[in-house]
Amino acid sequence: ARKHSCPSLSEHQEDKRASLASDQQFGPDGRSSDLPGSSSLTTKELQQNWRAVKQRERPVRLLFEIPSTRIVEHVLHKYVLYQVVVMRSGSFDSRRVSVERRYSDFSRFHHKLLEEFDEELEEVQLPRKMLSGNFSPESIGERRLALQDYLAKLYATRCVRHSPCFSAFFTEQEQQRAHGLLRAGQFRPAAELLQTVLDIQEKLLPWQKPTLLVPALAALAVCYRDLDEPERAFSAAQRALPPVRRYGLTRYRAPLLELLVDLGYQLGRPVAQLQDELTALRDAERGEASSHSLKEVVIQEFL
């Protein structure tokens, strides 16, 4: 039996129609934007309101490009790495972040999706494995375009783009490598990898829960703290705290608060409320909340 199925789009369509109607009725400043004859608005203001309405109506989508490939050769085997660029449309996206994946990564990803969405993916086919000629420029070029089209079709399938498996394909390998570097004390390269992960996750946020960001933000806070960059560490931990509170990620809450209080004192930030929250949490959990530091919690991820 399938574990998941795509929900009906009727509610989504009704929400979209209601949103568009609301956007057409009110401008960004709360005034009516569908009254071109209104004496309270100048022509310039009306034009600005209409531009704002059109900007809000423009859907945000993900675009996937595979602009390049490279062949990796080892003693006993070689393979092709495909550079996958993730971009957001609908607004200017200056952050072109990318990851590299092998065909075998795509294959494992596809089989995981079929375990949950077999029926929904009946018409979405992964390009077949080639038995010969894998490394000719023509074959690599054809597969590059086919994989790009495959990702676009997956994204167009609503239940797939909402699946944690979808986001994991673009970030899990980098997260694992980053945490390995962190455990080895190589905080600078770990932070660089984690920033790539975070950039991709932020692009995925319209279709994923904010909790998706917490492990990367917590790990970044640890890296920056150990790199003696308290401002960046404080900022990362501060961003992680709201979803931790909202979704009850208890293993992160006290360690994040403890780090924020320590860094806040160091930076001269007001931390009285954070200190009170940490004290109340420790009292409620009888000391269990303070049993691990944020670094210890982060190190346990992706083992």
C-alpha positions in Angstrom: 0.0 0.0 0.0 1.2 3.5 -0.8 2.2 5.6 2.2 1.1 8.9 0.7 -1.0 10.3 -2.1 -1.3 13.7 -3.6 -3.9 15.8 -1.9 -6.8 17.3 -3.8 -5.9 20.6 -5.5 -9.4 22.1 -4.9 -8.5 23.7 -1.6 -5.3 25.0 -3.0 -7.1 26.5 -6.0 -9.7 28.2 -3.8 -7.0 29.7 -1.6 -5.2 31.0 -4.7 -8.4 32.6 -6.1 -9.1 34.2 -2.7 -5.6 35.5 -2.5 -5.7 37.0 -6.0 -9.1 38.6 -5.2 -7.6 40.1 -2.1 -4.5 41.3 -3.9 -6.7 43.0 -6.6 -8.8 44.7 -3.9 -6.0 46.1 -1.8 -2.6 47.6 -2.6 0.5 47.1 -0.4 -0.4 50.1 1.8 -3.9 48.8 2.5 -5.7 51.1 0.1 -7.9 50.0 -2.7 -5.9 49.2 -5.9 -8.8 48.4 -8.2 -10.3 51.9 -8.2 -8.4 53.7 -11.0 -10.8 56.7 -10.6 -10.1 57.1 -6.9 -9.3 60.8 -6.2 -7.1 59.7 -3.2 -4.5 58.1 -5.5 -2.3 59.8 -8.1 -1.5 58.1 -11.4 2.0 57.3 -10.2 0.6 55.7 -7.0 -1.9 53.6 -9.0 0.9 52.4 -11.3 3.0 51.5 -8.3 0.1 49.6 -6.7 -0.6 47.6 -9.9 3.1 46.7 -10.2 3.0 45.5 -6.6 -0.2 43.4 -7.3 1.4 41.8 -10.3 4.6 41.0 -8.4 2.5 39.3 -5.7 0.5 37.3 -8.3 3.6 36.0 -10.0 4.1 32.4 -8.7 7.4 31.4 -7.2 8.7 28.2 -8.7 11.9 26.2 -8.6 14.0 25.8 -11.7 16.6 23.1 -12.1 19.4 23.4 -14.6 22.3 21.0 -15.3 24.6 23.2 -17.1 27.8 21.1 -16.9 29.2 17.7 -16.2 32.6 16.3 -15.4 34.1 12.8 -15.5 35.7 11.4 -12.4 38.2 8.6 -12.8 39.5 6.2 -10.2 41.7 3.2 -10.5 38.9 0.7 -11.0 36.0 2.8 -12.2 34.9 6.2 -13.4 31.6 8.1 -13.4 30.0 11.3 -14.5 29.1 14.0 -12.0 26.2 16.3 -13.0 26.1 19.9 -11.7 22.6 20.6 -10.6 21.8 24.3 -10.2 18.7 25.2 -8.1 17.0 28.6 -8.7 13.8 30.3 -7.8 11.7 32.1 -10.4 9.1 34.7 -9.9 11.6 37.1 -8.3 15.2 38.0 -8.8 17.4 35.2 -7.5 21.0 36.2 -7.2 22.1 33.0 -5.4 22.8 30.4 -8.0 23.7 27.5 -5.7 24.5 24.0 -7.0 25.3 20.5 -6.0 26.9 17.6 -7.9 25.2 14.2 -8.3 25.9 10.9 -10.0 23.4 9.0 -12.0 23.4 6.4 -9.2 22.2 9.2 -6.8 19.3 9.9 -9.2 18.5 6.2 -9.3 18.4 5.8 -5.5 16.3 8.9 -5.2 13.8 7.7 -7.8 13.4 4.3 -6.1 12.8 6.0 -2.7 10.1 8.2 -4.3 8.4 5.1 -5.9 8.1 3.5 -2.5 5.7 6.4 -1.5 4.3 7.8 -4.8 4.3 4.9 -7.2 0.9 5.8 -8.7 1.6 9.5 -9.0 4.9 8.9 -10.8 3.5 6.5 -13.4 4.3 9.0 -16.2 7.6 10.3 -14.7 10.4 8.1 -15.9 14.0 8.3 -14.8 16.3 8.2 -17.9 17.5 4.6 -18.4 20.9 3.4 -17.4 23.2 3.2 -20.4 25.0 -0.1 -20.9 27.6 1.2 -23.3 28.9 4.6 -24.6 28.3 6.2 -21.2 31.2 8.6 -21.5 30.8 9.9 -25.0 30.0 13.6 -25.2 26.8 12.9 -27.1 25.5 10.4 -24.5 26.5 12.7 -21.6 24.8 15.6 -23.3 21.6 13.7 -23.9 21.4 12.4 -20.3 22.2 15.8 -18.9 19.1 17.2 -20.6 17.0 14.2 -19.7 17.9 14.5 -16.0 17.1 18.2 -16.1 13.6 17.4 -17.6 13.2 14.6 -15.0 13.7 17.1 -12.1 11.2 19.5 -13.6 8.6 16.8 -13.9 9.2 15.7 -10.3 8.8 19.3 -9.1 5.5 19.6 -11.0 4.1 16.7 -9.0 2.7 18.4 -5.9 3.1 15.6 -3.4 6.7 15.0 -4.5 7.9 18.6 -4.0 6.3 18.6 -0.5 8.1 15.3 0.4 11.1 15.5 2.7 12.7 13.0 0.3 12.8 15.8 -2.3 14.7 18.2 -0.2 17.0 15.5 1.1 18.2 14.7 -2.5 19.6 18.2 -2.8 21.1 18.6 0.6 21.8 15.4 2.5 25.2 14.6 1.0 26.4 18.1 1.7 25.1 18.0 5.3 26.8 14.7 6.0 30.1 16.0 4.7 29.7 19.2 6.6 29.1 17.4 9.8 32.0 15.2 9.2 34.2 18.2 8.8 32.7 19.8 11.9 33.5 16.7 14.0 37.0 16.8 12.7 37.4 20.5 13.8 37.5 21.8 10.2 35.0 24.6 10.9 35.7 26.9 7.9 35.0 24.3 5.1 32.1 22.9 7.2 30.6 26.4 7.4 31.0 26.9 3.6 29.2 23.6 2.9 26.5 24.4 5.4 25.8 27.7 3.8 25.2 25.9 0.5 22.8 23.6 2.2 21.0 26.6 3.8 20.8 28.5 0.5 19.1 25.5 -1.1 16.8 24.8 1.9 15.6 28.5 1.8 14.6 28.1 -1.8 12.6 25.0 -0.8 10.8 26.6 2.1 7.5 27.4 0.4 7.0 23.6 0.1 8.8 22.4 3.3 8.4 23.1 7.0 10.7 25.7 8.6 12.2 22.9 10.7 14.1 22.0 7.6 16.5 24.8 8.4 17.2 24.0 12.0 20.1 21.4 11.7 22.0 23.6 9.3 21.5 26.8 11.3 22.5 25.1 14.5 25.6 23.6 12.9 26.5 27.0 11.5 26.1 28.6 14.9 28.6 26.1 16.3 31.1 26.6 13.5 31.0 30.4 13.8 31.3 30.3 17.5 34.4 28.1 17.3 35.8 30.3 14.5 35.4 33.2 16.9 32.8 35.0 14.9 30.2 35.6 17.6 28.0 38.0 15.5 27.4 35.3 12.8 27.0 32.6 15.4 24.4 34.7 17.3 22.5 35.4 14.0 22.4 31.7 13.0 21.2 30.6 16.5 18.7 33.4 16.6 17.1 32.3 13.3 16.9 28.7 14.4 15.1 29.4 17.7 11.6 30.3 16.4 10.9 27.1 14.5 12.4 25.1 17.4 9.9 26.8 19.8 7.0 26.5 17.4 7.4 22.8 16.4 8.7 21.6 19.8 12.2 20.5 18.8 13.1 20.0 22.4 16.6 18.6 21.9 17.6 22.0 20.3 15.8 24.5 22.5 17.8 24.6 25.7 21.2 24.3 23.9 20.3 27.2 21.5 19.1 29.3 24.4 22.3 28.7 26.3 24.4 29.6 23.3 22.4 32.8 22.7 22.7 33.9 26.3 26.5 33.3 26.4 27.0 35.1 23.0 24.6 37.8 24.0 26.6 38.7 27.1 29.7 38.7 25.0 28.2 41.0 22.4 26.4 43.3 24.8 22.9 42.2 23.6 19.8 42.2 25.8 19.3 38.6 26.8 17.2 38.9 30.0 14.2 37.3 28.3 16.3 34.5 26.8 17.8 33.8 30.3 14.3 33.7 31.9 13.2 31.3 29.2 16.2 29.0 29.7 15.8 29.1 33.5 12.1 28.2 33.2 12.9 25.4 30.8 15.5 23.9 33.1 13.2 24.1 36.1 10.4 22.4 34.1 12.6 19.6 32.9 14.5 19.3 36.2 17.9 19.9 34.7 17.6 17.5 31.8 17.4 20.5 29.4 20.9 21.5 30.1 22.5 18.0 29.8 24.0 18.7 26.3 25.6 21.7 24.7 24.6 22.7 21.2 27.8 21.3 19.8 27.1 17.9 21.3 23.6 17.9 19.8 24.9 18.9 16.4 27.7 16.3 16.4 25.0 13.6 16.9 23.3 14.6 13.6 24.0 12.5 10.5 26.1 9.9 12.2 
